[in-house]
Every structure is written in C-alpha cells, then in structure tokens.
Amino acid sequence: MDAEELLKRYADGQREFHSVNLRGVDLKGANLSEIDLKSADLTGANLNDANLSKALLYDTNLTRASLTGADLRGASINRSKFSNASLDNANLSDSNLESANLTQASLRKANLVRANLGGTNFTGANLSGADLSQANLNSAILKNANLERAKIRGVNFTQKDLSGINLAEADLGAANLRGTNLRKACLQGTNLERADLQQADLMKASLSRASLKKADLTSAHVYGASFKDADLTDAIMPDGEVYKPIACEVEVGKQKASWEKVVSMTRQVIRTDNAPEPVGPYNQAIAASGQMVFVAGQIAIDPRIGQVVYTDDVKKQTEQVMANLEAILTAAGATFANVVKTTVFLADMNDFATVNAIYAKYFPEDTAPARACVEVSRLPKDVLVEIDCIAVI
C-alpha cells in the first residue's frame, strides 16, 4: 500500500490497517489520529510532524523511521520497534511504550511526560533534553543511554543499573536512587536536590557542580567520586551527619576538608565468584582509603585491674578483647564500622566457633571486614584469643 491509498481510505473513514506494508512511505505532516496500525511495517517511513495521537501501534515496525516533531499523545505503542528511529521533539505524553524497542533511537527534547515506559529498551538511545516527568520507568533498560539535561524529577530508579550513564545537567530532584548503581556515571551539574541516594554506588562518579541540597547519601559508596564545587547544603552524608556550609572563607576550607574526609573514609566490600565464599562474618576484601589506624593485638586484660581475666572461658575472653578494641577505636575517632581488616589468633582452633559467635555480634556479615584466623602454639600470658585490626577513618 502506498501513501496515496492509505490517506484516501483514511479520509473515507477507515481506521484499521493491520499488518499493512508501508515501508519507506512518505506521510510527512499527515493527520492519522486514532489510526490502527497494529503489526504494520513502516520501516524507514517519513512521519515527520504527522498527527498520530491516540494511534494504535501495537507490534508495529518503525525501525529507522523518522518521526521528528510527530504528535503521538496517548498513543498505544506497546512492543513496537523504534530502533535507530528519529523521535526528536516528538510529543509522546501519556503514551504507552511498554516493552517497546528504542535501541539507538534519537529522542532529543521529546515529551514523555506521564508515559508508560515499563520494560522499554532505551539501550544507546539519545534522550538529551527529553522530559520524562512522572513517567513510569520500572524495568526500563537505560544502558549507555544519554540523558543529558533530561527532566526526570521524582523518578523511581531504585536499585537500577545506571553505571556509566550520562546524566549531566539532568533534573533528578526528589528522585529515588536508593541502592542504584551509578558507578562512573556523569552527574556533572545534575540537580539531585532532595534525592534519595541511600546505599547508592557512586564510586568514581563525577558530581562536579551538582546540586545535592538536602539529598540523603546515608551509607552511599562514594570512593573515588568527584564532588568538586558540588552544593551539599543540608545533605545527609554517608556517615549520617548533616552537611552545614559555613560562610567564613577560612571555615569553608575546613568544611571542604571535612567532606573530603567523609569521602576518604568510605569503604567498599569486594566480592567475586572466582574465589571461595567467606565462611563466617567476614568478606573477601575491602577497598578503602583515608587515614589508617593500626590497632595492636588485644588480649583479655581488664584495664581496670591490669590483669588477664576469665582464664578458662574463651567466650568471655573474646568479649573482653572486643571491648578493648572498641575502646581504642573510639579514642581514634572510629567504630567497628571503620574496620577493614582483622586477624584472630587462637591458642586452640577448636575454640573457633565460640569466638566466631561473639565476633559476629560486632560485624554484620554483609559489611564485615576481611579477616584471617590462625592457631598459634602460645599467646602472651597464656590467653586463649588475641585480635588485632586495621581501621580507616
């Protein structure tokens, strides 16, 4: 079917054009509102400035089609193919693009307000300047997508993989990014005001000039991230403290140093399936940077009396050892959460399970430090257990 026949039938009142072959057809500026093109083939078609509002485009093939400036408001585009298509400045507000394929498509400055993009594949797509406000992006695939200057306020990206994505100068105000992988992402000049970034992975991400006012970065992984000239006013830092800028120039320098300290003390748990799984409350490795604190091996000496206690009770000796370690860490401005490595020395490896049970109370399994445990022929003062540790603050 050619363009002339389609337009004549449409003018005569026909709306259903299922599975028609319209490859390469020129329908620029055509009024095709509410047309039904289910399973039609419009590969390479010219639909620039066409009116396709409320059109039915289920399973339609629009690969390499040009829809620049097209009106697709309220259109049903489920499972359609738009790979390498041009949708620049197109109006897709309130449309349903669920499970559509838009790989390598261009949607610069497209209007996707309130669009259903659940399961939509945007791999390699250019969404720069697009408006995705109130859009449903659940299960959407955004690998290598360009979202520079895009409007995505309040979006839910919980635990989504956005590693390496370009979100420079995008508006992510009040977005839910809890647990989101933003490793090596470009967030330069991005608006992240009031965004939830709890437990987000921001390792080696670039956040220079970003606005993080009142953002929540609790337990976020920011090792190697760049925050140059970022605005962190009233943001909750990874350690739970609220960032308060100080007007005085000298104090500003101190505040900057304080933030750099928070960044430097960040620890990252390293796991790989190519090495044995940890057995007990420890991890394979910890990546950390900052000021290191080397705590000497502690044994069950009660500092109040200066003597070894509980000589025949390995459980109570371990509790005393942990209390001694905690006291030293506190004096250094650290906690057990800052510990990245421990070594446990036992006089008898048969005591391992008992010692491990006490040890586990201080180190949650998912964030526990790296650890070594060895049996030795004899410990100082004939104690049953000795533990040393390394912390980063």
Backbone hydrogen bonds in HBPLUS format (Angstrom, degrees):
<---DONOR---> <-ACCEPTOR-->    atom                        ^
c    i                          cat <-CA-CA->   ^        H-A-AA   ^      H-
h    n   atom  resd res      DA  || num        DHA   H-A  angle D-A-AA Bond
n    s   type  num  typ     dist DA aas  dist angle  dist       angle   num
A0006-LEU N   A0002-ASP O   3.14 MM   4  6.38 165.4  2.17 154.0 158.5     1
A0007-LEU N   A0003-ALA O   2.95 MM   4  6.12 168.6  1.97 156.9 159.5     2
A0008-LYS N   A0004-GLU O   3.04 MM   4  6.20 150.4  2.13 144.0 152.1     3
A0009-ARG N   A0005-GLU O   2.99 MM   4  6.21 169.8  2.00 155.7 157.7     4
A0010-TYR N   A0006-LEU O   2.91 MM   4  6.09 156.1  1.97 148.8 156.4     5
A0011-ALA N   A0007-LEU O   2.90 MM   4  6.03 155.4  1.96 140.6 147.3     6
A0012-ASP N   A0008-LYS O   2.96 MM   4  6.24 136.6  2.16 141.5 153.7     7
A0014-GLN N   A0009-ARG O   2.98 MM   5  5.49 150.4  2.07 157.5 148.3     8
A0013-GLY N   A0010-TYR O   2.98 MM   3  5.20 159.6  2.02 108.1 113.7     9
A0036-ASP N   A0015-ARG O   2.74 MM  21  5.66 160.9  1.77 161.1 158.0    10
A0017-PHE N   A0036-ASP O   2.73 MM  19  5.72 156.9  1.79 158.9 164.9    11
A0019-SER N   A0038-LYS O   2.84 MM  19  6.20 163.8  1.87 158.3 163.9    12
A0041-ASP N   A0020-VAL O   2.94 MM  21  6.34 166.5  1.96 165.8 169.3    13
A0022-LEU N   A0041-ASP O   2.73 MM  19  5.57 152.7  1.80 151.1 160.0    14
A0025-VAL N   A0022-LEU O   3.17 MM   3  5.41 166.2  2.19 129.6 127.8    15
A0024-GLY N   A0043-THR O   2.82 MM  19  6.07 149.5  1.91 148.4 158.7    16
A0046-ASN N   A0025-VAL O   2.84 MM  21  6.24 165.3  1.86 162.1 166.9    17
A0027-LEU N   A0046-ASN O   2.74 MM  19  5.65 155.0  1.80 154.1 162.3    18
A0030-ALA N   A0027-LEU O   3.08 MM   3  5.38 165.4  2.10 131.8 130.6    19
A0029-GLY N   A0048-ASN O   2.80 MM  19  6.12 146.1  1.91 152.8 163.8    20
A0051-ASN N   A0030-ALA O   2.79 MM  21  6.19 165.0  1.81 160.0 164.7    21
A0032-LEU N   A0051-ASN O   2.76 MM  19  5.43 146.5  1.87 141.5 152.7    22
A0035-ILE N   A0032-LEU O   3.13 MM   3  5.54 148.6  2.24 140.2 135.0    23
A0034-GLU N   A0053-SER O   2.92 MM  19  6.15 152.4  2.00 153.4 162.4    24
A0056-LEU N   A0035-ILE O   2.80 MM  21  6.21 164.3  1.82 158.0 163.3    25
A0037-LEU N   A0056-LEU O   2.75 MM  19  5.84 157.9  1.80 162.0 166.3    26
A0040-ALA N   A0037-LEU O   3.11 MM   3  5.30 162.1  2.14 129.6 126.6    27
A0039-SER N   A0058-TYR O   2.86 MM  19  6.22 162.3  1.89 167.1 172.4    28
A0061-ASN N   A0040-ALA O   2.92 MM  21  6.30 168.8  1.93 168.4 170.6    29
A0042-LEU N   A0061-ASN O   2.70 MM  19  5.62 153.5  1.77 153.7 163.1    30
A0045-ALA N   A0042-LEU O   2.98 MM   3  5.23 159.9  2.02 136.5 132.4    31
A0044-GLY N   A0063-THR O   2.88 MM  19  6.24 152.2  1.95 152.0 161.1    32
A0066-SER N   A0045-ALA O   2.87 MM  21  6.29 165.6  1.89 169.7 174.6    33
A0047-LEU N   A0066-SER O   2.68 MM  19  5.64 157.7  1.73 161.1 169.1    34
A0050-ALA N   A0047-LEU O   3.05 MM   3  5.23 159.3  2.10 130.9 128.0    35
A0049-ASP N   A0068-THR O   2.89 MM  19  6.20 145.4  2.01 140.7 152.0    36
A0071-ASP N   A0050-ALA O   2.85 MM  21  6.23 166.8  1.87 164.7 169.1    37
A0052-LEU N   A0071-ASP O   2.67 MM  19  5.47 147.6  1.77 147.3 158.9    38
A0055-ALA N   A0052-LEU O   3.06 MM   3  5.24 147.9  2.17 134.2 128.6    39
A0054-LYS N   A0073-ARG O   2.83 MM  19  6.13 145.0  1.95 144.6 156.3    40
A0076-SER N   A0055-ALA O   2.86 MM  21  6.23 163.5  1.89 170.2 175.4    41
A0057-LEU N   A0076-SER O   2.66 MM  19  5.69 162.3  1.69 164.3 169.6    42
A0060-THR N   A0057-LEU O   3.29 MM   3  5.27 155.9  2.35 125.4 119.6    43
A0059-ASP N   A0078-ASN O   3.03 MM  19  6.46 164.6  2.05 163.7 168.2    44
A0081-LYS N   A0060-THR O   2.89 MM  21  6.33 160.7  1.93 158.0 163.8    45
A0062-LEU N   A0081-LYS O   2.69 MM  19  5.44 148.8  1.78 147.6 158.2    46
A0065-ALA N   A0062-LEU O   2.99 MM   3  5.15 159.7  2.03 128.6 126.8    47
A0064-ARG N   A0083-SER O   3.06 MM  19  6.34 154.1  2.13 149.2 157.4    48
A0086-SER N   A0065-ALA O   2.93 MM  21  6.43 158.4  1.98 157.3 164.5    49
A0067-LEU N   A0086-SER O   2.62 MM  19  5.61 162.5  1.65 160.2 166.4    50
A0070-ALA N   A0067-LEU O   2.98 MM   3  5.17 161.8  2.02 131.8 129.1    51
A0069-GLY N   A0088-ASP O   2.87 MM  19  6.31 148.7  1.97 153.4 163.5    52
A0091-ASN N   A0070-ALA O   2.91 MM  21  6.33 163.5  1.93 166.5 172.1    53
A0072-LEU N   A0091-ASN O   2.71 MM  19  5.51 149.8  1.80 148.5 158.8    54
A0075-ALA N   A0072-LEU O   3.10 MM   3  5.33 160.2  2.15 132.1 128.7    55
A0074-GLY N   A0093-SER O   3.04 MM  19  6.46 154.2  2.11 150.1 158.2    56
A0096-ASN N   A0075-ALA O   2.85 MM  21  6.30 162.2  1.89 164.9 170.2    57
A0077-ILE N   A0096-ASN O   2.68 MM  19  5.58 153.7  1.75 150.2 159.5    58
A0080-SER N   A0077-ILE O   3.25 MM   3  5.67 159.5  2.30 134.5 131.5    59
A0079-ARG N   A0098-GLU O   3.05 MM  19  6.41 155.5  2.12 148.8 156.4    60
A0101-ASN N   A0080-SER O   2.85 MM  21  6.24 167.6  1.86 167.4 171.7    61
A0082-PHE N   A0101-ASN O   2.60 MM  19  5.61 161.9  1.63 161.5 166.5    62
A0085-ALA N   A0082-PHE O   2.95 MM   3  5.16 151.3  2.04 137.6 132.1    63
A0084-ASN N   A0103-THR O   2.96 MM  19  6.48 145.4  2.08 149.7 160.7    64
A0106-SER N   A0085-ALA O   2.92 MM  21  6.36 163.1  1.94 163.0 168.6    65
A0087-LEU N   A0106-SER O   2.61 MM  19  5.67 165.3  1.63 167.3 172.7    66
A0090-ALA N   A0087-LEU O   3.05 MM   3  5.23 157.7  2.10 130.4 127.5    67
A0089-ASN N   A0108-ARG O   2.83 MM  19  6.20 154.2  1.89 154.8 163.3    68
A0111-ASN N   A0090-ALA O   2.88 MM  21  6.28 166.3  1.89 163.7 168.4    69
A0092-LEU N   A0111-ASN O   2.63 MM  19  5.42 147.5  1.74 147.5 158.8    70
A0095-SER N   A0092-LEU O   3.15 MM   3  5.42 152.2  2.23 133.6 130.2    71
A0094-ASP N   A0113-VAL O   2.95 MM  19  6.39 151.8  2.03 155.6 164.7    72
A0116-ASN N   A0095-SER O   2.93 MM  21  6.38 163.3  1.96 160.7 165.4    73
A0097-LEU N   A0116-ASN O   2.82 MM  19  5.68 148.9  1.92 148.7 158.6    74
A0100-ALA N   A0097-LEU O   2.99 MM   3  5.36 157.3  2.04 139.7 135.0    75
A0099-SER N   A0118-GLY O   3.02 MM  19  6.37 143.7  2.16 140.4 151.7    76
A0121-ASN N   A0100-ALA O   2.93 MM  21  6.32 168.5  1.94 169.1 171.7    77
A0102-LEU N   A0121-ASN O   2.79 MM  19  5.55 149.8  1.88 147.1 157.5    78
A0105-ALA N   A0102-LEU O   3.10 MM   3  5.20 159.5  2.14 126.5 123.6    79
A0104-GLN N   A0123-THR O   2.89 MM  19  6.33 151.3  1.98 148.9 158.4    80
A0126-ASN N   A0105-ALA O   2.89 MM  21  6.36 159.8  1.93 159.9 166.7    81
A0107-LEU N   A0126-ASN O   2.68 MM  19  5.66 163.4  1.70 156.4 162.0    82
A0110-ALA N   A0107-LEU O   3.06 MM   3  5.19 154.2  2.13 131.9 125.4    83
A0109-LYS N   A0128-SER O   2.98 MM  19  6.34 150.2  2.08 141.0 150.5    84
A0131-ASP N   A0110-ALA O   2.94 MM  21  6.38 161.5  1.97 166.9 172.9    85
A0112-LEU N   A0131-ASP O   2.77 MM  19  5.56 151.0  1.85 149.1 158.2    86
A0115-ALA N   A0112-LEU O   3.11 MM   3  5.26 162.9  2.14 127.1 125.1    87
A0114-ARG N   A0133-SER O   2.99 MM  19  6.40 155.8  2.05 153.5 161.3    88
A0136-ASN N   A0115-ALA O   2.93 MM  21  6.35 160.1  1.97 160.7 167.3    89
A0117-LEU N   A0136-ASN O   2.73 MM  19  5.32 141.6  1.88 140.5 153.6    90
A0120-THR N   A0117-LEU O   3.12 MM   3  5.19 168.9  2.13 121.0 121.4    91
A0119-GLY N   A0138-ASN O   2.97 MM  19  6.50 138.1  2.15 140.3 152.6    92
A0141-ILE N   A0120-THR O   2.84 MM  21  6.21 163.4  1.87 155.2 160.5    93
A0122-PHE N   A0141-ILE O   2.69 MM  19  5.51 154.7  1.75 150.3 157.9    94
A0125-ALA N   A0122-PHE O   2.88 MM   3  5.11 166.5  1.90 134.7 133.0    95
A0124-GLY N   A0143-LYS O   2.89 MM  19  6.38 152.1  1.97 154.3 163.5    96
A0146-ASN N   A0125-ALA O   2.87 MM  21  6.30 163.5  1.90 164.0 169.3    97
A0127-LEU N   A0146-ASN O   2.66 MM  19  5.48 147.8  1.76 148.8 160.2    98
A0130-ALA N   A0127-LEU O   3.00 MM   3  5.28 163.5  2.02 131.7 131.3    99
A0129-GLY N   A0148-GLU O   2.80 MM  19  6.30 139.7  1.96 145.4 158.4   100
A0151-LYS N   A0130-ALA O   2.85 MM  21  6.33 159.5  1.89 156.5 163.4   101
A0132-LEU N   A0151-LYS O   2.72 MM  19  5.63 153.2  1.79 153.2 161.3   102
A0135-ALA N   A0132-LEU O   3.04 MM   3  5.29 158.0  2.09 132.8 130.1   103
A0140-ALA N   A0137-LEU O   3.03 MM   3  5.13 164.7  2.05 122.7 123.3   104
A0145-ALA N   A0142-LEU O   3.07 MM   3  5.22 161.1  2.11 129.1 125.2   105
A0147-LEU N   A0166-ASN O   2.80 MM  19  5.65 149.3  1.89 157.0 166.5   106
A0150-ALA N   A0147-LEU O   3.05 MM   3  5.22 159.3  2.09 130.2 127.2   107
A0149-ARG N   A0168-ALA O   2.83 MM  19  6.18 147.3  1.94 148.8 159.8   108
A0171-ASP N   A0150-ALA O   2.79 MM  21  6.24 161.3  1.82 160.4 166.6   109
A0152-ILE N   A0171-ASP O   2.77 MM  19  5.63 157.7  1.82 148.9 156.3   110
A0155-VAL N   A0152-ILE O   3.25 MM   3  5.69 153.8  2.32 139.2 135.6   111
A0154-GLY N   A0173-GLY O   2.89 MM  19  6.17 150.3  1.97 152.0 161.8   112
A0176-ASN N   A0155-VAL O   2.83 MM  21  6.17 166.8  1.84 164.9 169.6   113
A0157-PHE N   A0176-ASN O   2.78 MM  19  5.70 155.5  1.83 153.8 161.9   114
A0160-LYS N   A0157-PHE O   3.07 MM   3  5.41 162.7  2.10 135.6 131.6   115
A0159-GLN N   A0178-ARG O   3.01 MM  19  6.24 145.9  2.13 140.5 151.1   116
A0181-ASN N   A0160-LYS O   2.97 MM  21  6.21 156.7  2.03 149.2 156.8   117
A0162-LEU N   A0181-ASN O   2.73 MM  19  5.42 145.6  1.85 142.9 154.7   118
A0165-ILE N   A0162-LEU O   3.17 MM   3  5.50 163.1  2.20 132.6 131.3   119
A0164-GLY N   A0183-ARG O   2.84 MM  19  6.18 140.3  2.00 144.2 157.2   120
A0186-CYS N   A0165-ILE O   2.89 MM  21  6.24 165.6  1.91 160.4 165.3   121
A0167-LEU N   A0186-CYS O   2.82 MM  19  5.65 156.1  1.87 153.3 161.2   122
A0170-ALA N   A0167-LEU O   3.06 MM   3  5.29 158.6  2.10 131.8 128.1   123
A0169-GLU N   A0188-GLN O   2.86 MM  19  6.12 136.9  2.05 136.1 149.9   124
A0191-ASN N   A0170-ALA O   2.89 MM  21  6.24 164.1  1.92 166.8 171.6   125
A0172-LEU N   A0191-ASN O   2.76 MM  19  5.46 148.2  1.86 146.6 156.5   126
A0175-ALA N   A0172-LEU O   3.05 MM   3  5.30 150.2  2.14 138.0 132.2   127
A0174-ALA N   A0193-GLU O   2.78 MM  19  6.13 157.6  1.83 157.1 164.9   128
A0196-ASP N   A0175-ALA O   2.91 MM  21  6.30 162.7  1.94 166.7 172.6   129
A0177-LEU N   A0196-ASP O   2.76 MM  19  5.39 143.1  1.89 141.7 154.3   130
A0180-THR N   A0177-LEU O   3.14 MM   3  5.16 166.3  2.16 122.4 121.0   131
A0179-GLY N   A0198-GLN O   2.87 MM  19  6.27 144.7  2.00 150.4 161.7   132
A0201-ASP N   A0180-THR O   2.92 MM  21  6.23 164.0  1.94 153.1 158.1   133
A0182-LEU N   A0201-ASP O   2.79 MM  19  5.42 144.5  1.91 140.4 152.4   134
A0185-ALA N   A0182-LEU O   3.02 MM   3  5.19 156.4  2.07 132.2 127.9   135
A0184-LYS N   A0203-MET O   3.01 MM  19  6.36 147.7  2.12 146.8 157.0   136
A0206-SER N   A0185-ALA O   3.00 MM  21  6.41 163.3  2.03 168.8 174.3   137
A0187-LEU N   A0206-SER O   2.75 MM  19  5.52 150.0  1.84 153.4 163.2   138
A0190-THR N   A0187-LEU O   3.22 MM   3  5.17 165.1  2.25 119.5 117.5   139
A0189-GLY N   A0208-SER O   2.91 MM  19  6.33 143.3  2.04 143.2 154.4   140
A0211-SER N   A0190-THR O   2.96 MM  21  6.32 158.0  2.01 150.9 157.5   141
A0192-LEU N   A0211-SER O   2.71 MM  19  5.54 153.9  1.78 154.2 163.5   142
A0195-ALA N   A0192-LEU O   3.07 MM   3  5.20 159.3  2.12 127.9 125.1   143
A0194-ARG N   A0213-LYS O   2.83 MM  19  6.24 151.6  1.91 153.6 163.3   144
A0216-ASP N   A0195-ALA O   2.97 MM  21  6.40 163.6  2.00 165.8 170.3   145
A0197-LEU N   A0216-ASP O   2.76 MM  19  5.42 142.8  1.90 143.1 155.6   146
A0200-ALA N   A0197-LEU O   3.10 MM   3  5.19 163.0  2.13 125.2 123.1   147
A0199-GLN N   A0218-THR O   2.98 MM  19  6.41 149.2  2.07 149.1 159.0   148
A0221-HIS N   A0200-ALA O   2.86 MM  21  6.22 165.4  1.88 165.6 170.6   149
A0202-LEU N   A0221-HIS O   2.72 MM  19  5.54 148.3  1.82 148.5 159.6   150
A0205-ALA N   A0202-LEU O   3.01 MM   3  5.22 161.7  2.05 131.1 127.4   151
A0204-LYS N   A0223-TYR O   3.12 MM  19  6.51 138.4  2.31 131.7 143.9   152
A0226-SER N   A0205-ALA O   2.92 MM  21  6.39 160.6  1.95 162.7 169.2   153
A0207-LEU N   A0226-SER O   2.71 MM  19  5.55 154.6  1.78 152.4 160.9   154
A0210-ALA N   A0207-LEU O   3.05 MM   3  5.22 159.9  2.09 128.6 128.0   155
A0209-ARG N   A0228-LYS O   2.90 MM  19  6.40 142.6  2.04 147.0 159.0   156
A0231-ASP N   A0210-ALA O   2.88 MM  21  6.34 157.8  1.93 159.4 167.0   157
A0212-LEU N   A0231-ASP O   2.68 MM  19  5.60 159.3  1.72 155.2 162.5   158
A0215-ALA N   A0212-LEU O   3.04 MM   3  5.17 162.3  2.07 128.2 124.4   159
A0214-LYS N   A0233-THR O   2.96 MM  19  6.41 150.9  2.04 148.7 158.2   160
A0236-ILE N   A0215-ALA O   2.83 MM  21  6.27 159.3  1.87 162.7 169.1   161
A0217-LEU N   A0236-ILE O   2.74 MM  19  5.48 154.8  1.80 145.6 153.4   162
A0220-ALA N   A0217-LEU O   2.94 MM   3  5.20 160.9  1.97 135.3 131.4   163
A0219-SER N   A0238-PRO O   3.05 MM  19  4.49 167.0  2.07 114.5 116.0   164
A0225-ALA N   A0222-VAL O   3.05 MM   3  5.27 168.7  2.07 126.9 127.2   165
A0230-ALA N   A0227-PHE O   3.06 MM   3  5.25 162.8  2.09 130.1 126.3   166
A0235-ALA N   A0232-LEU O   2.99 MM   3  5.26 164.5  2.02 132.6 130.1   167
A0234-ASP N   A0243-TYR O   2.79 MM   9  4.99 137.8  1.97 159.9 160.5   168
A0243-TYR N   A0235-ALA O   2.82 MM   8  5.39 166.4  1.84 159.4 163.0   169
A0237-MET N   A0241-GLU O   2.68 MM   4  5.31 173.9  1.68 163.6 161.6   170
A0240-GLY N   A0237-MET O   2.84 MM   3  5.22 164.7  1.86 121.4 124.8   171
A0252-VAL N   A0248-CYS O   2.74 MM   4  5.98 145.9  1.85 154.1 165.5   172
A0253-GLY N   A0249-GLU O   3.25 MM   4  6.54 151.9  2.34 142.4 147.7   173
A0254-LYS N   A0250-VAL O   3.27 MM   4  6.69 146.2  2.39 138.2 147.3   174
A0254-LYS N   A0251-GLU O   2.99 MM   3  4.88 115.3  2.43  90.7 106.9   175
A0255-GLN N   A0251-GLU O   2.77 MM   4  6.10 154.4  1.84 151.8 159.3   176
A0256-LYS N   A0252-VAL O   2.86 MM   4  6.11 156.8  1.91 151.7 157.6   177
A0257-ALA N   A0253-GLY O   3.04 MM   4  6.26 153.7  2.11 139.5 146.7   178
A0258-SER N   A0254-LYS O   2.85 MM   4  6.17 146.2  1.97 143.4 153.4   179
A0259-TRP N   A0255-GLN O   2.96 MM   4  6.36 153.3  2.04 150.1 156.0   180
A0260-GLU N   A0256-LYS O   2.91 MM   4  6.21 161.6  1.95 151.2 156.6   181
A0261-LYS N   A0257-ALA O   2.90 MM   4  6.14 141.1  2.05 140.9 151.7   182
A0262-VAL N   A0258-SER O   3.05 MM   4  6.44 149.5  2.14 143.3 151.1   183
A0262-VAL N   A0259-TRP O   2.99 MM   3  5.00 112.6  2.46  94.2 110.4   184
A0263-VAL N   A0259-TRP O   2.93 MM   4  6.30 158.8  1.97 154.8 160.3   185
A0264-SER N   A0260-GLU O   2.86 MM   4  6.04 159.2  1.90 144.6 150.7   186
A0265-MET N   A0261-LYS O   3.01 MM   4  6.16 138.8  2.19 146.2 155.4   187
A0266-THR N   A0263-VAL O   3.17 MM   3  5.56 163.5  2.20 112.4 117.0   188
A0268-GLN N   A0287-ALA O   2.78 MM  19  4.99 154.7  1.84 146.9 155.1   189
A0287-ALA N   A0268-GLN O   2.79 MM  19  4.99 169.2  1.81 151.1 152.8   190
A0270-ILE N   A0285-ALA O   2.93 MM  15  5.07 169.5  1.94 144.9 141.4   191
A0282-TYR N   A0280-GLY O   2.86 MM   2  5.81 133.6  2.07 110.6  96.0   192
A0283-ASN N   A0369-PRO O   3.25 MM  86  5.72 152.7  2.33 108.9 116.0   193
A0393-ILE N   A0291-GLN O   2.82 MM 102  5.29 166.9  1.84 155.6 158.2   194
A0293-VAL N   A0391-ALA O   2.72 MM  98  4.97 162.7  1.74 148.2 149.4   195
A0391-ALA N   A0293-VAL O   2.83 MM  98  4.97 164.4  1.85 146.4 151.5   196
A0295-VAL N   A0389-CYS O   2.84 MM  94  5.27 156.8  1.89 159.6 165.3   197
A0389-CYS N   A0295-VAL O   3.37 MM  94  5.27 163.3  2.40 133.8 138.6   198
A0298-GLN N   A0387-ILE O   2.79 MM  89  5.39 165.1  1.82 135.4 137.0   199
A0387-ILE N   A0298-GLN O   3.14 MM  89  5.39 155.4  2.20 140.3 145.3   200
A0301-ILE N   A0299-ILE O   2.77 MM   2  5.74 140.5  1.93 107.2  95.2   201
A0309-VAL N   A0300-ALA O   2.92 MM   9  5.96 154.3  1.99 168.5 175.3   202
A0302-ASP N   A0307-GLN O   2.98 MM   5  5.81 158.1  2.03 158.6 151.8   203
A0305-ILE N   A0302-ASP O   3.08 MM   3  5.78 146.1  2.20 119.6 127.2   204
A0306-GLY N   A0302-ASP O   2.72 MM   4  5.57 141.8  1.86 157.8 168.6   205
A0313-ASP N   A0310-TYR O   3.11 MM   3  5.23 172.2  2.12 115.5 117.7   206
A0317-GLN N   A0313-ASP O   2.98 MM   4  6.19 152.5  2.06 149.8 158.7   207
A0318-THR N   A0314-VAL O   2.95 MM   4  6.04 153.8  2.02 140.3 146.5   208
A0319-GLU N   A0315-LYS O   3.12 MM   4  6.46 153.4  2.19 144.4 151.6   209
A0320-GLN N   A0316-LYS O   3.02 MM   4  6.27 152.1  2.10 143.8 150.6   210
A0321-VAL N   A0317-GLN O   2.89 MM   4  6.19 155.3  1.95 149.5 156.7   211
A0322-MET N   A0318-THR O   2.93 MM   4  6.18 161.9  1.96 153.4 157.3   212
A0323-ALA N   A0319-GLU O   3.02 MM   4  6.21 148.5  2.12 139.9 148.7   213
A0324-ASN N   A0320-GLN O   2.94 MM   4  6.23 152.0  2.02 147.7 154.9   214
A0325-LEU N   A0321-VAL O   2.94 MM   4  6.27 159.1  1.98 151.7 157.5   215
A0326-GLU N   A0322-MET O   2.92 MM   4  6.08 158.3  1.97 145.0 151.1   216
A0327-ALA N   A0323-ALA O   3.04 MM   4  6.25 153.3  2.12 143.8 150.3   217
A0328-ILE N   A0324-ASN O   3.17 MM   4  6.46 157.1  2.22 148.4 153.5   218
A0329-LEU N   A0325-LEU O   2.92 MM   4  6.16 164.6  1.94 155.6 160.2   219
A0330-THR N   A0326-GLU O   2.92 MM   4  6.04 160.3  1.95 148.9 154.2   220
A0331-ALA N   A0327-ALA O   3.10 MM   4  6.30 154.6  2.16 140.5 147.1   221
A0332-ALA N   A0328-ILE O   3.10 MM   4  6.36 134.2  2.31 139.9 152.1   222
A0332-ALA N   A0329-LEU O   3.04 MM   3  5.05 130.1  2.30  94.9 108.9   223
A0334-ALA N   A0329-LEU O   2.76 MM   5  4.90 162.2  1.79 147.9 144.5   224
A0333-GLY N   A0330-THR O   2.97 MM   3  5.02 160.0  2.01 105.8 111.6   225
A0338-ASN N   A0335-THR O   2.99 MM   3  5.51 156.9  2.05 113.2 120.1   226
A0339-VAL N   A0336-PHE O   3.14 MM   3  5.29 158.3  2.19 105.5 112.2   227
A0392-VAL N   A0338-ASN O   2.96 MM  54  5.47 156.4  2.02 138.4 141.8   228
A0340-VAL N   A0390-ILE O   2.80 MM  50  5.89 164.4  1.82 156.8 161.3   229
A0370-ALA N   A0340-VAL O   3.16 MM  30  6.14 149.6  2.25 133.5 127.1   230
A0341-LYS N   A0390-ILE O   3.34 MM  49  5.16 149.5  2.44 144.4 143.5   231
A0390-ILE N   A0341-LYS O   2.80 MM  49  5.16 148.7  1.89 152.2 155.0   232
A0342-THR N   A0370-ALA O   2.96 MM  28  6.44 143.8  2.09 145.6 156.8   233
A0372-ALA N   A0342-THR O   3.08 MM  30  6.54 143.7  2.22 140.2 151.0   234
A0343-THR N   A0388-ASP O   3.12 MM  45  5.47 155.7  2.18 138.2 140.2   235
A0388-ASP N   A0343-THR O   3.11 MM  45  5.47 155.1  2.17 147.5 154.7   236
A0344-VAL N   A0372-ALA O   2.78 MM  28  6.19 165.0  1.80 157.8 162.5   237
A0374-VAL N   A0344-VAL O   2.91 MM  30  6.38 158.4  1.95 167.8 174.0   238
A0345-PHE N   A0386-GLU O   2.76 MM  41  5.08 172.5  1.76 166.6 167.1   239
A0386-GLU N   A0345-PHE O   2.98 MM  41  5.08 149.8  2.07 144.8 149.7   240
A0346-LEU N   A0374-VAL O   2.86 MM  28  6.20 161.0  1.90 157.6 162.9   241
A0376-VAL N   A0346-LEU O   2.89 MM  30  6.13 156.9  1.95 157.3 163.0   242
A0347-ALA N   A0384-LEU O   3.14 MM  37  5.17 162.8  2.17 138.3 136.4   243
A0351-ASP N   A0348-ASP O   2.91 MM   3  5.78 168.0  1.93 125.9 129.8   244
A0352-PHE N   A0349-MET O   3.04 MM   3  5.28 163.9  2.07 113.3 116.3   245
A0355-VAL N   A0351-ASP O   3.03 MM   4  6.26 169.9  2.04 164.8 167.8   246
A0356-ASN N   A0352-PHE O   2.78 MM   4  5.87 161.4  1.81 156.8 162.9   247
A0357-ALA N   A0353-ALA O   3.07 MM   4  6.20 147.3  2.18 141.3 148.3   248
A0359-TYR N   A0355-VAL O   2.93 MM   4  6.12 169.2  1.94 156.8 160.5   249
A0360-ALA N   A0356-ASN O   2.90 MM   4  5.97 153.1  1.98 147.0 152.9   250
A0361-LYS N   A0358-ILE O   3.07 MM   3  5.54 149.8  2.16 111.3 119.9   251
A0362-TYR N   A0359-TYR O   3.04 MM   3  5.70 156.3  2.10 117.9 124.6   252
A0367-THR N   A0364-PRO O   3.15 MM   3  5.68 144.3  2.29 113.7 123.1   253
A0368-ALA N   A0364-PRO O   2.85 MM   4  5.51 112.3  2.32 154.6 173.5   254
A0382-ASP N   A0379-LEU O   2.97 MM   3  5.20 139.0  2.14 141.6 136.3   255
A0383-VAL N   A0380-PRO O   3.18 MM   3  6.21 161.1  2.22 129.4 130.7   256
